């Protein structure tokens, strides 16, 4: 038992480091541990190693919002939060933004665990039935979002163009033999990271004094967003190929919220909840439908051949400990970072952030032996595309076509 507790704490520690350090994907850390597993299993049990991996994944999922909100560095699960989070920082509300995503992620895990019996009884039945129709579902949801998030015919046309262009970029990127971690990192860096910061520089923005006193009221609206984040993450656990990005699009349709100023809090809380609960459900789905949905879950499924209800309970217990400690760590680290950024010149910090993102992309390009010219082309194209919504006053959610359109094409090909 003591080994499991130690493994859990070490996983939380590593997940915190990988979460706050931009560019390190949780699957990269998991792959390294899995590669070392033949040696580690000589003195550790598979369960101990899997507890380490699951706590690593949960803590990373919660902490990765800090660099996304404060620095504008995107990951797949946090890309949609950059714009509203960035605006809150420029309004002196960095501490509030960090608390919103931390509580959203924590609450969603609780909701996921509470609603698990309902999902266990109903969703496996729909798992195979829904597969042939997933492309229709994604297409309809995307078109509804284009319509609802735009107010004029001109805006709807441009929103559709942004969706299709980003989708074509995504399809072109996925068709290359590049590592998906590398290609997605470069794509999201341009679409949501560099472009957002460049636009803010052009607007002569500056970082104001960050409000040290935050009163975050858990009202009916907050509880609704937490519940939605937890249940949407659970539903995604049974939809092959669906991740937090697609879940965010679905949640926007359900709640009629956008990444606009007045909905920023609700939006951040829901997306954070989806990202964290999806992380847990990707592990739970191993037991319920035998389908690991994330890189970490795949590694765990290889390490444990017979996934029993005892293992399920172990991971739920691990998730509770991990998300509880990660919540405290997110608040402490987020507050420290918010004090640092308010003392920095905004333009200088923005240039440093852009430079950091570009350097990280090229470092990982070299590590993964990717073509530098192609990654450079991706960065230029996606940054230009990412600027369009800013100048036209459109929601950047439409740029999630980079993942959704390829998924539509893949599902259509699979069943037709």
Residue pairs with C-beta under 8 A, 6 or more apart in sequence:
3 44
3 45
3 48
4 47
4 48
4 51
4 314
4 318
7 44
7 48
7 49
7 51
7 52
7 55
8 51
8 52
8 55
8 318
8 321
8 322
9 55
9 325
10 52
10 55
11 51
11 52
11 53
11 54
11 55
11 56
11 59
11 322
12 55
12 56
12 58
12 59
12 321
12 322
12 325
12 326
12 329
14 29
14 56
14 59
15 26
15 29
15 55
15 56
15 57
15 58
15 59
15 60
15 61
15 63
15 322
15 326
16 59
16 60
16 63
16 326
16 329
16 333
18 24
18 26
18 28
18 29
18 56
18 60
19 26
19 59
19 60
19 61
19 62
19 63
19 64
19 66
20 63
20 64
20 66
20 67
20 333
21 67
22 67
22 71
22 73
22 356
22 357
22 360
23 73
23 185
23 357
23 360
23 361
23 363
23 364
25 75
25 181
25 185
26 56
26 57
26 60
26 61
26 64
26 295
26 296
27 181
27 294
27 295
27 296
28 181
29 56
29 60
30 53
30 56
30 57
30 295
30 296
30 299
31 295
31 299
33 40
33 49
33 52
33 53
33 56
33 299
34 53
34 299
34 302
34 303
37 49
37 299
37 303
40 49
41 49
41 303
46 303
46 304
47 304
47 311
47 314
49 303
50 300
50 303
50 304
50 311
50 315
51 314
51 315
51 318
53 296
53 299
53 300
54 283
54 296
54 300
54 315
54 318
54 319
54 322
55 318
55 319
55 321
55 322
56 296
57 279
57 283
57 294
57 296
58 109
58 276
58 279
58 280
58 318
58 319
58 322
58 323
58 326
59 322
59 323
59 325
59 326
59 329
61 77
61 105
61 275
61 276
61 279
62 101
62 102
62 105
62 106
62 272
62 276
62 323
62 326
62 327
62 330
63 326
63 329
63 330
63 333
64 75
64 77
64 78
64 275
65 78
65 81
65 85
65 98
65 101
65 102
65 105
65 272
65 275
65 330
66 98
66 330
66 333
66 334
66 337
67 73
68 74
68 75
68 78
68 79
68 81
68 82
68 85
69 81
69 82
69 85
69 86
69 88
69 89
69 94
69 97
69 98
69 101
70 85
70 89
70 94
70 98
70 334
70 337
70 338
70 341
71 353
71 356
72 82
72 86
72 192
72 193
72 196
72 197
72 353
73 189
73 193
73 353
73 356
73 357
74 82
74 188
74 189
74 191
74 192
74 193
75 188
76 184
76 188
76 243
76 244
76 245
76 403
77 243
77 244
77 245
77 271
77 274
77 275
77 278
78 271
78 275
79 188
79 191
79 192
79 245
79 400
80 192
80 245
80 248
80 259
80 267
80 271
80 396
80 397
80 400
81 101
81 267
81 268
81 271
81 272
82 192
82 193
82 196
82 396
83 192
83 196
83 259
83 396
84 97
84 259
84 260
84 261
84 263
84 264
84 267
84 268
85 97
85 101
85 264
85 268
86 196
86 197
86 200
87 261
87 264
88 94
88 96
88 97
88 264
88 268
89 97
89 207
89 210
89 338
89 341
90 200
90 205
90 206
90 207
90 208
91 208
92 208
92 209
92 210
92 211
92 342
93 210
93 211
94 210
94 334
94 337
94 338
94 341
94 342
95 210
95 211
95 212
95 214
95 334
95 335
95 338
96 211
96 214
96 216
96 265
97 264
97 268
98 330
98 331
98 334
98 335
98 338
99 214
99 216
99 331
99 334
100 216
100 265
100 268
100 269
100 272
101 268
101 269
101 271
101 272
101 330
102 272
102 327
102 330
102 331
102 334
103 216
103 218
103 222
103 226
103 269
103 327
104 225
104 226
104 229
104 268
104 269
104 270
104 271
104 272
104 273
104 276
105 229
105 272
105 273
105 275
105 276
105 277
105 323
105 326
105 327
106 276
106 323
106 324
106 326
106 327
107 223
107 226
107 229
107 230
107 273
108 226
108 229
108 230
108 233
108 272
108 273
108 274
108 276
108 277
109 230
109 276
109 277
109 280
109 319
109 320
109 323
110 230
111 226
111 227
111 229
111 230
111 231
111 273
111 277
112 230
112 231
112 233
112 234
112 277
112 280
112 281
112 284
113 280
113 316
113 319
113 320
115 230
115 231
115 234
116 234
116 284
116 316
119 234
119 235
119 237
119 238
119 281
119 284
119 288
120 288
123 234
123 235
123 237
123 238
123 288
124 238
124 288
124 289
126 238
127 238
127 289
127 291
130 137
130 239
131 240
131 411
131 414
131 415
132 415
134 239
134 240
134 241
134 242
134 407
134 411
135 407
135 408
135 409
135 410
135 411
135 412
135 415
138 246
138 404
138 407
138 408
138 411
139 408
141 249
141 250
141 253
142 163
142 249
142 401
142 404
142 405
142 408
144 253
145 249
145 252
145 253
145 397
145 398
146 156
146 159
146 160
146 163
146 398
147 156
148 253
148 256
149 159
149 252
149 258
149 394
149 395
149 397
149 398
150 156
150 158
150 159
150 394
150 395
155 392
155 393
155 394
158 388
158 392
158 394
159 394
159 395
159 398
160 398
162 385
162 388
162 389
162 394
162 398
162 399
162 401
163 398
163 399
163 401
163 404
163 405
164 401
164 405
165 385
165 401
166 191
166 385
166 398
166 399
166 400
166 401
166 402
166 405
167 401
167 402
167 404
167 405
167 406
168 405
169 187
169 378
169 381
169 382
169 385
169 402
170 187
170 401
170 402
170 403
170 405
170 406
171 405
171 406
171 409
173 183
173 184
173 186
173 187
173 378
173 402
174 180
174 183
174 406
176 183
176 374
178 368
178 370
178 374
179 368
179 370
181 364
181 368
182 364
182 365
182 368
182 370
182 375
183 378
185 360
185 361
185 364
186 361
186 365
186 375
186 378
186 379
186 382
187 378
187 382
187 402
188 382
188 402
189 357
189 358
189 360
189 361
189 379
189 382
190 378
190 379
190 380
190 381
190 382
190 383
190 385
190 386
191 382
191 383
191 385
191 386
191 396
191 399
191 402
192 386
192 396
192 399
193 353
193 354
193 357
194 354
194 357
194 358
194 379
194 383
194 386
195 382
195 383
195 384
195 385
195 386
195 387
195 390
196 386
196 390
196 396
197 350
197 353
197 354
198 354
198 383
198 387
199 387
199 390
199 391
200 346
200 350
201 346
201 347
201 350
201 351
205 346
206 345
206 346
207 341
207 342
207 344
207 346
207 349
208 342
209 342
210 338
210 339
210 341
210 342
216 222
221 266
222 265
222 269
224 255
225 255
225 266
225 269
225 270
225 273
226 269
226 273
228 251
228 254
228 255
228 270
228 273
229 251
229 269
229 270
229 271
229 272
229 273
229 274
229 276
229 277
230 273
230 277
231 277
232 247
232 250
232 251
232 254
232 270
232 273
232 274
232 277
233 244
233 247
233 273
233 274
233 275
233 276
233 277
233 278
233 279
233 280
233 281
234 277
234 281
235 247
235 250
236 242
236 243
236 244
236 246
236 247
236 274
236 278
236 281
236 293
237 278
237 281
237 282
237 284
237 285
237 288
237 293
238 285
238 288
238 289
239 246
240 291
240 293
241 407
241 410
241 411
242 407
243 278
243 403
244 271
244 274
244 275
244 278
245 400
245 403
245 404
246 400
246 403
246 404
246 407
247 274
247 278
248 270
248 271
248 274
248 397
248 400
249 397
249 400
249 404
251 257
251 270
251 271
251 274
252 258
252 267
252 397
255 266
255 270
257 263
257 266
257 267
257 270
258 267
258 395
258 397
259 267
259 395
259 396
259 397
260 395
276 323
278 293
278 294
279 294
279 296
280 315
280 316
280 319
281 293
282 292
282 293
282 294
282 296
282 297
283 292
283 294
283 296
283 297
283 300
283 315
283 319
284 312
284 315
284 316
285 291
285 292
285 293
285 297
286 292
286 297
286 300
286 301
286 307
287 307
287 308
287 309
287 311
287 312
290 307
292 298
292 300
292 301
301 307
304 311
341 349
358 379
361 375
361 379
362 372
362 375
364 370
365 371
365 372
365 375
366 372
385 399
386 396
386 399
388 394
389 395
389 396
389 398
389 399
390 396
